[in-house]
């Protein structure tokens, strides 16, 4: 196809980043938008020149001239429009995280397999030079076998409020908002090992007793989570994320391998400093390497361009849903473990035909 024509579902805040990105990609355009909020639709039309507006996305999905759909609804409302779009024969670029519900995330993945259409979850850190460099290092065998990792994404006073703190719209809190970036980065670098057991805890105590913003006391989702993950290959991972804490950092995202270790710092998936650092030895002496001089990248443009390229050329999804589903399984494991008093729970990765 010469031009990839998009329909937008959910014309709220994050959609502006994707509308901006699509407007810069040659051979891509947004031809319609759907939202139950008329004001959102009007703003999107005025700002981005979207010609056709719909209060019901199902009506929009009936159009034969729409090739792909951007799903930018709140987290707990990703599943239904994604599945509907895939079943309508559209490719889907869905904002992160996959969903709030593991059941819905599995349904989304199954729909992608059944439809033969691309489903990509917009995990923008995969398109940063930091993660690309780390992946290059790992794939070169520099670390050897990774046997332990820590996946960390944190803020000190970073509860976003609004729809992010409501179960009806978000479903999950820090785990889904920023924790998914750390989990996806870690699993990507580790080669997506299969999780088999998780134990963990969650809390929203600091938000519920917030002293710096009383509005956050209405938080219904977790602002802190910590998990211990066992993989089928024997590797282990600690997962920590928070919006709020009385601390400067929860640590950093690290990987320990049989030949070397690696630390990565990028955005909220951070450590003591930004960059990629490799710790090893050479001829019996300590040999470390640091990579810090990365050119800035417009990650929304990079991820949307990769999706458009795949759709236009009949290529697989740049980020397959089966990979992202692993983040959902681990997060659900942490939630289920908390419900059982922190006891370890078995988790299962479904197979798709």
C-alpha contacts under 8 A as a table, 3 or more apart, distances in Angstrom:
res1	aa1	res2	aa2	distance
1	X	4	X	6.79
1	X	312	X	5.53
1	X	313	X	7.69
2	X	27	X	6.20
2	X	312	X	7.22
3	X	27	X	4.28
3	X	28	X	5.29
3	X	29	X	7.36
3	X	312	X	7.64
4	X	27	X	6.16
4	X	28	X	4.72
4	X	29	X	6.53
4	X	66	X	7.87
4	X	67	X	6.04
4	X	68	X	7.10
4	X	308	X	6.78
4	X	311	X	7.51
4	X	312	X	6.61
5	X	28	X	5.94
5	X	29	X	5.21
5	X	30	X	5.80
5	X	31	X	6.26
5	X	65	X	7.00
5	X	66	X	5.19
5	X	67	X	5.32
5	X	68	X	6.35
6	X	28	X	7.49
6	X	29	X	6.01
6	X	30	X	4.48
6	X	31	X	5.91
6	X	32	X	7.00
6	X	66	X	5.65
6	X	67	X	6.10
6	X	68	X	4.87
6	X	69	X	5.23
6	X	70	X	6.88
7	X	30	X	5.80
7	X	31	X	6.01
7	X	32	X	4.81
7	X	33	X	5.48
7	X	34	X	7.68
7	X	60	X	7.38
7	X	61	X	7.89
7	X	66	X	6.23
7	X	67	X	7.97
7	X	68	X	6.42
7	X	69	X	4.73
7	X	70	X	6.29
8	X	11	X	6.96
8	X	30	X	7.01
8	X	32	X	6.23
8	X	33	X	4.37
8	X	34	X	6.08
8	X	69	X	5.71
8	X	70	X	4.80
8	X	71	X	6.33
8	X	72	X	7.43
9	X	33	X	5.87
9	X	34	X	4.89
9	X	35	X	6.14
9	X	57	X	6.49
9	X	69	X	7.11
9	X	70	X	6.00
9	X	71	X	4.95
9	X	72	X	5.95
9	X	73	X	6.61
9	X	81	X	7.47
10	X	15	X	6.97
10	X	33	X	7.49
10	X	34	X	6.19
10	X	35	X	5.10
10	X	71	X	6.30
10	X	72	X	4.76
10	X	73	X	4.50
10	X	74	X	7.96
11	X	14	X	7.92
11	X	15	X	5.52
11	X	16	X	7.59
11	X	33	X	7.07
11	X	34	X	7.11
11	X	35	X	6.09
11	X	40	X	5.46
11	X	41	X	5.99
11	X	44	X	6.37
11	X	72	X	6.80
11	X	73	X	7.53
12	X	15	X	5.70
12	X	16	X	7.38
12	X	40	X	5.92
12	X	72	X	7.27
12	X	73	X	7.35
13	X	16	X	5.97
14	X	17	X	5.65
14	X	18	X	7.16
14	X	72	X	6.56
15	X	18	X	5.23
15	X	19	X	6.06
15	X	72	X	5.60
16	X	19	X	4.97
16	X	20	X	5.96
16	X	44	X	7.75
17	X	20	X	5.19
17	X	21	X	6.20
17	X	300	X	6.61
18	X	21	X	4.92
18	X	22	X	5.98
18	X	300	X	6.48
18	X	301	X	7.60
18	X	304	X	7.22
19	X	22	X	5.18
19	X	23	X	6.09
19	X	30	X	7.48
19	X	48	X	6.86
20	X	23	X	5.20
20	X	24	X	6.72
20	X	48	X	7.76
21	X	24	X	5.35
21	X	25	X	6.71
21	X	300	X	6.11
21	X	301	X	4.61
21	X	304	X	6.67
21	X	305	X	7.96
22	X	25	X	5.21
22	X	28	X	6.13
22	X	29	X	6.24
22	X	30	X	7.39
22	X	301	X	7.25
22	X	304	X	6.79
22	X	305	X	7.68
23	X	26	X	7.85
23	X	28	X	7.25
23	X	29	X	6.49
24	X	301	X	7.63
25	X	28	X	5.72
25	X	301	X	7.81
25	X	305	X	6.51
28	X	308	X	7.21
30	X	33	X	7.71
30	X	50	X	6.24
31	X	50	X	5.68
31	X	51	X	5.97
31	X	52	X	6.47
31	X	66	X	7.63
32	X	50	X	5.83
32	X	51	X	6.12
32	X	52	X	4.57
32	X	53	X	5.70
32	X	54	X	7.60
32	X	60	X	7.29
33	X	41	X	6.93
33	X	50	X	7.00
33	X	52	X	6.46
33	X	53	X	5.05
33	X	54	X	6.17
33	X	57	X	7.87
33	X	60	X	7.66
34	X	41	X	7.02
34	X	53	X	5.83
34	X	54	X	4.51
34	X	55	X	5.49
34	X	56	X	6.05
34	X	57	X	5.08
34	X	60	X	7.02
35	X	38	X	6.78
35	X	40	X	7.07
35	X	41	X	6.29
35	X	54	X	6.63
35	X	55	X	5.26
35	X	56	X	6.73
35	X	57	X	7.05
36	X	55	X	5.00
36	X	56	X	6.79
37	X	40	X	5.43
37	X	41	X	6.64
37	X	55	X	7.45
38	X	41	X	5.09
38	X	42	X	6.26
38	X	55	X	7.20
39	X	42	X	5.14
39	X	43	X	6.20
40	X	43	X	5.24
40	X	44	X	6.18
41	X	44	X	5.12
41	X	45	X	6.13
41	X	53	X	6.61
42	X	45	X	5.08
42	X	46	X	6.14
43	X	46	X	5.17
43	X	47	X	5.99
44	X	47	X	5.21
44	X	48	X	5.68
44	X	49	X	7.29
44	X	50	X	6.84
45	X	48	X	5.46
45	X	49	X	4.81
45	X	50	X	4.64
45	X	51	X	6.74
45	X	53	X	7.90
46	X	49	X	5.66
46	X	50	X	7.61
50	X	53	X	7.59
54	X	57	X	6.39
54	X	59	X	7.17
54	X	60	X	6.43
56	X	59	X	5.73
56	X	60	X	6.99
57	X	60	X	4.97
57	X	61	X	6.19
57	X	81	X	7.46
58	X	61	X	5.05
58	X	62	X	6.65
58	X	84	X	7.50
59	X	62	X	5.40
59	X	63	X	7.60
60	X	63	X	5.86
61	X	64	X	7.92
61	X	66	X	7.47
61	X	84	X	7.95
61	X	85	X	6.41
61	X	88	X	6.45
62	X	88	X	7.32
63	X	66	X	5.96
64	X	67	X	7.65
66	X	69	X	7.60
66	X	90	X	7.22
67	X	89	X	7.90
67	X	90	X	5.39
67	X	91	X	6.48
68	X	90	X	4.84
68	X	91	X	4.39
68	X	92	X	5.59
68	X	93	X	7.60
69	X	85	X	6.90
69	X	90	X	6.48
69	X	91	X	6.17
69	X	92	X	4.86
69	X	93	X	6.26
70	X	92	X	6.03
70	X	93	X	5.00
70	X	94	X	5.86
70	X	95	X	7.75
71	X	78	X	6.71
71	X	81	X	7.12
71	X	82	X	6.72
71	X	92	X	7.15
71	X	93	X	6.29
71	X	94	X	4.60
71	X	95	X	6.13
72	X	78	X	7.56
72	X	94	X	6.49
72	X	95	X	5.54
73	X	77	X	5.88
73	X	78	X	6.00
73	X	95	X	7.86
74	X	77	X	5.45
74	X	78	X	6.66
74	X	163	X	7.45
74	X	164	X	7.89
74	X	169	X	5.55
74	X	170	X	5.98
75	X	78	X	5.54
75	X	96	X	7.55
75	X	97	X	6.67
75	X	98	X	7.49
75	X	99	X	5.42
75	X	100	X	5.92
75	X	169	X	6.38
75	X	170	X	4.89
75	X	171	X	6.90
75	X	172	X	7.89
76	X	79	X	7.39
76	X	99	X	5.77
76	X	100	X	4.96
76	X	101	X	7.15
76	X	167	X	7.82
76	X	168	X	6.80
76	X	169	X	5.16
76	X	170	X	4.98
76	X	171	X	5.31
76	X	172	X	7.92
77	X	80	X	6.50
77	X	81	X	7.45
77	X	99	X	7.32
77	X	169	X	6.77
77	X	170	X	8.00
78	X	81	X	6.16
78	X	82	X	6.13
78	X	94	X	7.25
78	X	95	X	7.97
78	X	98	X	6.99
78	X	99	X	5.64
79	X	82	X	5.26
79	X	83	X	6.09
79	X	98	X	7.83
79	X	99	X	6.24
79	X	104	X	5.47
79	X	105	X	6.62
79	X	107	X	7.65
79	X	108	X	6.22
80	X	83	X	5.35
80	X	84	X	6.08
80	X	104	X	7.89
81	X	84	X	4.99
81	X	85	X	5.97
82	X	85	X	5.18
82	X	86	X	6.22
82	X	92	X	6.62
82	X	94	X	7.24
82	X	108	X	6.61
83	X	86	X	5.18
83	X	87	X	6.10
83	X	107	X	7.30
83	X	108	X	5.47
83	X	111	X	5.97
83	X	112	X	7.87
84	X	87	X	5.19
84	X	88	X	6.11
85	X	88	X	4.96
85	X	89	X	6.52
85	X	90	X	5.33
85	X	91	X	7.28
85	X	92	X	6.97
86	X	89	X	5.16
86	X	90	X	5.04
86	X	91	X	6.17
86	X	92	X	6.81
86	X	111	X	6.33
86	X	112	X	6.30
86	X	115	X	6.15
86	X	117	X	6.48
86	X	119	X	7.96
87	X	90	X	7.27
87	X	111	X	6.81
87	X	115	X	6.14
89	X	115	X	6.65
89	X	117	X	6.83
90	X	117	X	6.56
91	X	117	X	5.11
91	X	118	X	4.90
91	X	119	X	6.13
91	X	311	X	7.30
92	X	117	X	7.73
92	X	118	X	6.14
92	X	119	X	4.84
92	X	120	X	6.32
93	X	119	X	5.98
93	X	120	X	4.89
93	X	121	X	5.91
93	X	122	X	6.65
93	X	307	X	7.31
94	X	98	X	7.23
94	X	119	X	7.37
94	X	120	X	6.16
94	X	121	X	4.83
94	X	122	X	5.97
95	X	98	X	7.22
95	X	121	X	5.71
95	X	122	X	4.90
95	X	123	X	7.64
96	X	99	X	7.67
96	X	121	X	5.63
96	X	122	X	5.27
96	X	123	X	6.01
96	X	176	X	7.78
96	X	177	X	7.72
96	X	180	X	7.87
97	X	100	X	7.66
97	X	121	X	7.02
97	X	122	X	7.77
97	X	123	X	7.77
97	X	176	X	5.63
97	X	177	X	6.92
97	X	180	X	6.45
98	X	105	X	6.10
98	X	121	X	6.26
98	X	324	X	7.04
98	X	325	X	7.29
98	X	328	X	7.19
99	X	102	X	7.03
99	X	104	X	6.69
99	X	105	X	5.70
99	X	328	X	7.62
100	X	104	X	7.79
100	X	105	X	7.89
100	X	170	X	6.80
100	X	171	X	5.09
100	X	172	X	5.72
100	X	176	X	7.32
101	X	104	X	5.19
101	X	105	X	6.27
101	X	171	X	7.58
101	X	328	X	7.97
101	X	332	X	7.98
102	X	105	X	4.93
102	X	106	X	6.16
102	X	328	X	5.96
102	X	329	X	6.55
102	X	332	X	6.62
103	X	106	X	5.24
103	X	107	X	6.31
104	X	107	X	4.93
104	X	108	X	6.17
105	X	108	X	5.01
105	X	109	X	6.29
105	X	325	X	6.62
105	X	328	X	7.32
106	X	109	X	5.11
106	X	110	X	6.10
106	X	325	X	7.15
106	X	350	X	7.89
107	X	110	X	5.06
107	X	111	X	6.06
108	X	111	X	5.12
108	X	112	X	6.33
109	X	112	X	5.14
109	X	113	X	6.44
109	X	119	X	7.74
109	X	321	X	5.72
109	X	322	X	6.54
109	X	325	X	7.63
110	X	113	X	5.15
110	X	114	X	6.13
110	X	352	X	6.42
111	X	114	X	5.05
111	X	115	X	5.90
112	X	115	X	5.30
112	X	116	X	5.92
112	X	117	X	5.66
112	X	118	X	6.38
112	X	119	X	5.97
112	X	321	X	7.89
113	X	116	X	5.40
113	X	117	X	7.33
113	X	352	X	7.12
113	X	353	X	7.07
114	X	353	X	7.83
118	X	311	X	7.40
118	X	316	X	6.48
118	X	317	X	5.15
118	X	320	X	7.91
119	X	317	X	6.24
119	X	319	X	7.95
119	X	320	X	6.77
119	X	321	X	6.15
120	X	307	X	7.39
120	X	317	X	5.77
120	X	318	X	6.75
120	X	319	X	5.33
120	X	320	X	6.03
120	X	321	X	6.20
121	X	319	X	6.63
121	X	320	X	7.88
121	X	321	X	6.91
121	X	324	X	7.25
122	X	303	X	6.88
123	X	126	X	6.26
123	X	181	X	6.73
123	X	184	X	7.74
123	X	303	X	7.94
124	X	127	X	5.65
124	X	128	X	7.26
124	X	299	X	5.58
124	X	300	X	6.46
124	X	303	X	6.21
125	X	128	X	5.20
125	X	131	X	6.69
125	X	181	X	6.96
125	X	185	X	7.38
125	X	266	X	7.94
125	X	299	X	7.23
126	X	131	X	5.79
126	X	132	X	6.81
126	X	185	X	7.05
127	X	131	X	7.06
127	X	132	X	6.84
127	X	299	X	5.94
127	X	302	X	6.35
127	X	303	X	6.43
128	X	131	X	5.58
128	X	132	X	6.30
128	X	297	X	6.50
128	X	299	X	6.54
129	X	132	X	4.95
129	X	133	X	5.89
129	X	294	X	6.37
129	X	295	X	7.56
129	X	297	X	7.58
130	X	133	X	5.25
130	X	134	X	6.23
130	X	264	X	7.31
130	X	265	X	7.76
130	X	266	X	6.80
130	X	275	X	6.34
130	X	276	X	6.30
130	X	294	X	7.27
131	X	134	X	5.00
131	X	135	X	6.03
131	X	185	X	7.30
131	X	264	X	7.74
132	X	135	X	5.13
132	X	136	X	6.19
133	X	136	X	5.03
133	X	137	X	6.27
133	X	276	X	7.53
134	X	137	X	5.10
134	X	138	X	6.22
134	X	189	X	7.29
134	X	262	X	7.94
134	X	264	X	7.43
134	X	276	X	6.56
135	X	138	X	5.10
135	X	139	X	5.92
135	X	188	X	7.82
135	X	189	X	5.60
136	X	139	X	5.21
136	X	140	X	6.14
137	X	140	X	5.24
137	X	141	X	6.91
137	X	142	X	5.91
137	X	143	X	7.62
138	X	141	X	5.40
138	X	142	X	5.77
138	X	143	X	5.92
138	X	144	X	7.79
138	X	189	X	6.68
139	X	142	X	7.51
141	X	144	X	5.16
141	X	145	X	8.00
142	X	259	X	6.56
142	X	260	X	6.49
143	X	146	X	6.71
143	X	256	X	7.40
143	X	257	X	4.79
143	X	258	X	6.30
143	X	259	X	4.82
143	X	260	X	4.38
143	X	261	X	5.97
143	X	262	X	7.52
144	X	257	X	5.40
144	X	258	X	5.09
144	X	259	X	4.86
144	X	260	X	6.87
145	X	257	X	5.06
145	X	258	X	5.36
145	X	259	X	7.41
146	X	149	X	7.55
146	X	190	X	6.71
146	X	235	X	7.01
146	X	255	X	6.55
146	X	256	X	5.62
146	X	257	X	4.07
146	X	258	X	6.61
147	X	234	X	7.18
147	X	235	X	4.40
147	X	236	X	6.35
147	X	255	X	7.87
147	X	256	X	6.17
147	X	257	X	5.85
147	X	258	X	7.47
148	X	235	X	5.62
148	X	236	X	4.94
148	X	237	X	5.61
148	X	255	X	5.97
148	X	256	X	5.26
148	X	257	X	7.22
149	X	186	X	7.36
149	X	236	X	6.52
149	X	237	X	4.63
149	X	238	X	6.40
149	X	253	X	7.31
149	X	254	X	5.50
149	X	255	X	4.39
149	X	256	X	6.18
150	X	186	X	7.82
150	X	237	X	5.43
150	X	238	X	4.65
150	X	239	X	5.89
150	X	240	X	7.76
150	X	252	X	7.10
150	X	253	X	5.14
150	X	254	X	5.24
150	X	255	X	6.66
151	X	182	X	5.12
151	X	183	X	5.87
151	X	185	X	7.93
151	X	186	X	6.04
151	X	237	X	7.22
151	X	238	X	6.21
151	X	239	X	4.83
151	X	240	X	6.34
151	X	252	X	7.12
151	X	253	X	4.65
151	X	254	X	6.87
151	X	269	X	7.70
152	X	179	X	7.12
152	X	182	X	5.61
152	X	183	X	7.90
152	X	239	X	6.04
152	X	240	X	4.96
152	X	241	X	5.73
152	X	250	X	6.88
152	X	251	X	6.86
152	X	252	X	5.55
152	X	253	X	5.13
152	X	269	X	5.78
152	X	270	X	6.98
153	X	178	X	6.06
153	X	179	X	5.38
153	X	181	X	7.33
153	X	182	X	5.67
153	X	240	X	6.64
153	X	241	X	4.84
153	X	242	X	6.87
153	X	250	X	7.92
153	X	252	X	7.87
153	X	253	X	7.95
153	X	268	X	5.12
153	X	269	X	4.47
153	X	270	X	6.51
154	X	178	X	7.42
154	X	179	X	7.74
154	X	240	X	7.77
154	X	241	X	5.15
154	X	242	X	4.85
154	X	243	X	6.04
154	X	244	X	7.86
154	X	249	X	6.90
154	X	250	X	6.71
154	X	268	X	5.85
154	X	269	X	7.12
154	X	270	X	7.73
155	X	158	X	5.21
155	X	242	X	6.08
155	X	243	X	4.89
155	X	244	X	6.01
155	X	245	X	7.36
155	X	249	X	7.62
155	X	268	X	7.11
156	X	242	X	7.73
156	X	243	X	6.24
156	X	244	X	4.80
156	X	245	X	5.08
156	X	246	X	6.78
156	X	247	X	6.68
156	X	248	X	6.53
156	X	249	X	7.56
157	X	243	X	6.18
157	X	244	X	4.83
157	X	245	X	6.90
158	X	243	X	4.74
158	X	244	X	5.96
159	X	207	X	7.55
159	X	216	X	7.41
159	X	223	X	7.13
159	X	243	X	4.93
159	X	244	X	6.42
160	X	164	X	6.43
160	X	165	X	7.62
161	X	164	X	5.60
161	X	165	X	5.47
161	X	215	X	7.56
161	X	216	X	6.08
161	X	219	X	7.49
162	X	165	X	6.06
162	X	166	X	7.49
163	X	166	X	5.50
163	X	169	X	5.86
163	X	170	X	6.41
164	X	169	X	7.00
164	X	170	X	5.21
164	X	173	X	6.66
165	X	170	X	6.48
165	X	172	X	7.92
165	X	173	X	6.41
165	X	216	X	7.90
165	X	218	X	7.48
165	X	219	X	4.82
165	X	220	X	5.67
165	X	221	X	5.71
166	X	169	X	5.60
166	X	170	X	5.61
166	X	171	X	6.73
166	X	219	X	6.53
166	X	220	X	5.46
166	X	221	X	6.62
167	X	170	X	5.22
167	X	171	X	4.07
167	X	172	X	6.67
167	X	220	X	6.00
167	X	221	X	6.29
168	X	171	X	5.94
170	X	173	X	6.78
170	X	221	X	7.97
171	X	221	X	6.90
172	X	175	X	6.57
172	X	176	X	5.82
172	X	177	X	7.85
172	X	221	X	5.52
172	X	222	X	6.68
173	X	176	X	5.74
173	X	177	X	6.11
173	X	221	X	4.91
173	X	222	X	4.89
173	X	223	X	5.89
174	X	177	X	4.98
174	X	178	X	5.70
174	X	179	X	5.95
174	X	221	X	8.00
174	X	222	X	6.17
174	X	223	X	5.18
174	X	224	X	6.34
174	X	225	X	7.44
174	X	241	X	6.38
174	X	242	X	5.53
174	X	243	X	5.86
175	X	178	X	6.17
175	X	179	X	4.33
175	X	180	X	6.05
175	X	222	X	7.55
175	X	223	X	7.95
175	X	224	X	7.63
175	X	225	X	6.67
175	X	241	X	6.34
175	X	242	X	7.55
175	X	331	X	6.68
176	X	179	X	5.71
176	X	180	X	5.28
176	X	331	X	7.88
177	X	180	X	6.50
178	X	181	X	5.57
178	X	182	X	7.21
178	X	241	X	7.28
178	X	268	X	7.15
179	X	182	X	5.32
179	X	183	X	6.28
179	X	240	X	7.36
179	X	241	X	5.26
179	X	242	X	7.63
180	X	183	X	5.01
180	X	184	X	5.89
180	X	327	X	6.47
181	X	184	X	5.28
181	X	185	X	6.06
181	X	269	X	6.94
182	X	185	X	5.19
182	X	186	X	6.10
182	X	239	X	8.00
182	X	253	X	7.39
182	X	269	X	5.55
183	X	186	X	5.18
183	X	187	X	6.08
183	X	239	X	7.23
183	X	327	X	5.98
184	X	187	X	5.19
184	X	188	X	5.88
184	X	324	X	6.79
184	X	327	X	6.28
185	X	188	X	5.15
185	X	189	X	6.22
186	X	189	X	5.30
186	X	190	X	6.08
186	X	253	X	7.77
187	X	190	X	4.98
187	X	191	X	6.08
187	X	192	X	4.73
187	X	193	X	6.94
188	X	191	X	5.32
188	X	192	X	5.66
188	X	323	X	7.99
189	X	192	X	7.54
190	X	193	X	6.70
192	X	323	X	6.72
192	X	326	X	7.79
193	X	231	X	6.14
193	X	232	X	6.84
193	X	233	X	6.83
194	X	231	X	5.39
194	X	232	X	5.46
194	X	233	X	7.51
194	X	326	X	7.58
194	X	349	X	7.10
195	X	198	X	7.78
195	X	229	X	6.75
195	X	230	X	5.84
195	X	231	X	4.18
195	X	232	X	6.02
195	X	326	X	7.47
195	X	329	X	7.98
195	X	330	X	7.22
195	X	347	X	6.78
195	X	348	X	7.38
195	X	349	X	7.49
196	X	229	X	7.75
196	X	230	X	5.91
196	X	231	X	5.44
196	X	232	X	5.93
196	X	346	X	5.75
196	X	347	X	5.00
196	X	348	X	6.14
196	X	349	X	7.96
197	X	229	X	5.96
197	X	230	X	5.21
197	X	231	X	7.11
197	X	333	X	7.56
197	X	344	X	6.58
197	X	345	X	5.56
197	X	346	X	4.32
197	X	347	X	5.30
198	X	227	X	6.62
198	X	228	X	5.59
198	X	229	X	4.63
198	X	230	X	6.38
198	X	330	X	6.80
198	X	333	X	5.36
198	X	334	X	6.28
198	X	337	X	7.13
198	X	344	X	5.48
198	X	345	X	5.45
198	X	346	X	6.48
198	X	347	X	7.00
199	X	227	X	5.54
199	X	228	X	5.26
199	X	229	X	6.78
199	X	333	X	6.82
199	X	334	X	5.81
199	X	337	X	5.25
199	X	338	X	7.70
199	X	342	X	5.90
199	X	343	X	5.85
199	X	344	X	4.22
199	X	345	X	6.18
200	X	225	X	7.25
200	X	226	X	5.37
200	X	227	X	4.00
200	X	228	X	6.13
200	X	333	X	7.58
200	X	334	X	4.61
200	X	335	X	7.25
200	X	337	X	5.46
200	X	338	X	5.87
200	X	342	X	5.42
200	X	343	X	7.56
200	X	344	X	7.54
201	X	225	X	5.67
201	X	226	X	5.47
201	X	227	X	6.57
201	X	334	X	6.30
201	X	335	X	7.19
201	X	337	X	6.81
201	X	338	X	4.78
201	X	341	X	7.97
201	X	342	X	5.86
202	X	222	X	5.98
202	X	223	X	7.65
202	X	224	X	5.56
202	X	225	X	4.28
202	X	226	X	6.58
202	X	334	X	7.47
202	X	335	X	6.97
202	X	338	X	6.23
203	X	222	X	5.22
203	X	223	X	6.15
203	X	224	X	5.25
203	X	225	X	6.52
204	X	207	X	5.53
204	X	208	X	6.16
204	X	219	X	7.30
204	X	220	X	7.74
204	X	221	X	6.68
204	X	222	X	4.71
204	X	223	X	4.76
204	X	224	X	6.24
205	X	208	X	5.13
205	X	209	X	6.15
205	X	223	X	7.84
206	X	209	X	5.20
206	X	210	X	5.59
206	X	223	X	7.63
206	X	244	X	6.48
206	X	245	X	7.13
207	X	210	X	4.76
207	X	216	X	5.51
207	X	217	X	5.45
207	X	218	X	7.87
207	X	219	X	6.29
207	X	223	X	6.85
207	X	244	X	7.05
208	X	216	X	6.57
208	X	217	X	4.02
208	X	218	X	6.47
208	X	219	X	6.18
209	X	217	X	5.92
210	X	213	X	5.96
210	X	214	X	5.91
210	X	216	X	6.37
210	X	217	X	5.91
211	X	214	X	6.38
213	X	216	X	5.85
213	X	217	X	7.80
214	X	217	X	5.56
215	X	218	X	6.20
216	X	219	X	5.48
219	X	222	X	7.84
222	X	225	X	6.95
223	X	242	X	5.27
223	X	243	X	5.11
223	X	244	X	6.15
224	X	240	X	7.74
224	X	241	X	5.77
224	X	242	X	4.11
224	X	243	X	6.48
224	X	244	X	7.01
225	X	239	X	7.86
225	X	240	X	5.80
225	X	241	X	5.44
225	X	242	X	6.34
225	X	334	X	7.59
226	X	238	X	7.33
226	X	239	X	5.46
226	X	240	X	4.40
226	X	241	X	6.54
226	X	334	X	7.31
227	X	238	X	5.75
227	X	239	X	4.91
227	X	240	X	6.49
227	X	334	X	5.70
228	X	236	X	7.31
228	X	237	X	5.91
228	X	238	X	4.78
228	X	239	X	6.38
229	X	236	X	5.60
229	X	237	X	5.06
229	X	238	X	6.32
229	X	239	X	7.62
229	X	330	X	7.46
230	X	234	X	6.65
230	X	235	X	6.27
230	X	236	X	4.85
230	X	237	X	6.76
231	X	234	X	5.38
231	X	235	X	5.37
231	X	236	X	6.18
232	X	235	X	7.38
240	X	250	X	7.16
241	X	250	X	7.75
242	X	245	X	6.97
245	X	248	X	7.95
247	X	250	X	7.32
249	X	252	X	7.76
249	X	271	X	7.65
251	X	270	X	7.91
251	X	271	X	5.85
251	X	272	X	7.49
252	X	263	X	7.27
252	X	264	X	7.51
252	X	265	X	7.21
252	X	269	X	7.27
252	X	270	X	5.46
252	X	271	X	3.77
252	X	272	X	6.85
253	X	263	X	5.91
253	X	264	X	5.83
253	X	265	X	6.98
253	X	269	X	6.61
253	X	270	X	6.48
253	X	271	X	6.34
254	X	261	X	7.35
254	X	262	X	5.65
254	X	263	X	4.39
254	X	264	X	6.50
255	X	261	X	5.49
255	X	262	X	5.13
255	X	263	X	6.43
256	X	260	X	6.59
256	X	261	X	4.45
256	X	262	X	6.66
257	X	260	X	5.16
257	X	261	X	5.42
259	X	280	X	6.77
260	X	278	X	6.87
260	X	279	X	5.57
260	X	280	X	4.50
260	X	281	X	7.52
261	X	278	X	5.72
261	X	279	X	5.00
261	X	280	X	6.48
262	X	276	X	7.16
262	X	277	X	5.53
262	X	278	X	4.53
262	X	279	X	6.15
263	X	271	X	7.58
263	X	276	X	5.81
263	X	277	X	5.13
263	X	278	X	6.62
264	X	269	X	7.67
264	X	270	X	6.78
264	X	271	X	6.94
264	X	274	X	7.05
264	X	275	X	5.81
264	X	276	X	4.60
264	X	277	X	6.47
265	X	268	X	7.89
265	X	269	X	5.77
265	X	270	X	3.95
265	X	271	X	5.15
265	X	272	X	7.59
265	X	273	X	6.07
265	X	274	X	4.23
265	X	275	X	5.11
265	X	276	X	6.48
266	X	269	X	5.27
266	X	270	X	5.29
266	X	274	X	5.50
266	X	275	X	6.61
267	X	270	X	5.98
267	X	274	X	7.72
270	X	273	X	6.88
270	X	274	X	6.56
271	X	274	X	6.86
274	X	292	X	7.03
275	X	290	X	7.28
275	X	291	X	5.73
275	X	292	X	4.62
275	X	293	X	7.90
276	X	290	X	5.95
276	X	291	X	5.09
276	X	292	X	6.56
277	X	288	X	7.36
277	X	289	X	5.78
277	X	290	X	4.52
277	X	291	X	6.24
278	X	288	X	5.55
278	X	289	X	5.11
278	X	290	X	6.43
279	X	286	X	7.74
279	X	287	X	6.49
279	X	288	X	4.57
279	X	289	X	6.70
280	X	286	X	6.02
280	X	287	X	5.14
280	X	288	X	5.72
281	X	284	X	5.95
281	X	285	X	5.17
281	X	286	X	4.26
281	X	287	X	4.40
281	X	288	X	7.23
282	X	285	X	5.24
282	X	286	X	6.36
282	X	287	X	5.68
291	X	294	X	7.71
297	X	302	X	7.59
298	X	301	X	5.41
298	X	302	X	6.18
299	X	302	X	4.85
299	X	303	X	6.03
300	X	303	X	5.35
300	X	304	X	6.04
301	X	304	X	5.26
301	X	305	X	5.85
302	X	305	X	5.19
302	X	306	X	6.18
303	X	306	X	5.12
303	X	307	X	6.33
304	X	307	X	5.08
304	X	308	X	6.18
305	X	308	X	5.07
305	X	309	X	6.05
306	X	309	X	5.13
306	X	310	X	6.26
306	X	318	X	6.61
307	X	310	X	5.16
307	X	311	X	6.25
307	X	317	X	6.91
307	X	318	X	6.49
308	X	311	X	5.15
308	X	312	X	5.98
309	X	312	X	5.22
309	X	313	X	6.06
309	X	315	X	7.80
310	X	313	X	5.34
310	X	314	X	5.74
310	X	315	X	4.47
310	X	316	X	6.22
310	X	317	X	6.40
310	X	318	X	7.10
311	X	314	X	5.30
311	X	315	X	6.35
312	X	315	X	7.83
316	X	320	X	7.59
317	X	320	X	5.23
319	X	323	X	7.20
319	X	324	X	7.60
320	X	323	X	5.64
320	X	324	X	6.94
321	X	324	X	5.10
321	X	325	X	5.99
322	X	325	X	5.14
322	X	326	X	7.00
323	X	326	X	5.73
323	X	327	X	7.71
324	X	327	X	5.48
324	X	328	X	6.99
325	X	328	X	5.08
325	X	329	X	6.31
326	X	329	X	5.02
326	X	330	X	6.30
326	X	349	X	7.36
327	X	330	X	5.26
327	X	331	X	6.20
328	X	331	X	5.13
328	X	332	X	6.04
329	X	332	X	5.18
329	X	333	X	6.12
329	X	347	X	6.90
329	X	348	X	7.59
329	X	349	X	7.41
330	X	333	X	4.89
330	X	334	X	6.38
330	X	347	X	7.70
331	X	334	X	5.15
331	X	335	X	6.38
332	X	335	X	5.02
332	X	336	X	6.01
333	X	336	X	5.08
333	X	337	X	5.95
333	X	345	X	6.54
333	X	346	X	7.67
333	X	347	X	6.49
334	X	337	X	5.11
334	X	338	X	6.23
335	X	338	X	5.21
335	X	339	X	6.41
336	X	339	X	5.05
336	X	340	X	6.44
336	X	345	X	7.18
337	X	340	X	5.03
337	X	341	X	6.40
337	X	342	X	4.78
337	X	343	X	5.40
337	X	344	X	5.93
337	X	345	X	5.94
338	X	341	X	5.14
338	X	342	X	4.73
338	X	343	X	7.39
339	X	342	X	7.12
340	X	343	X	5.65
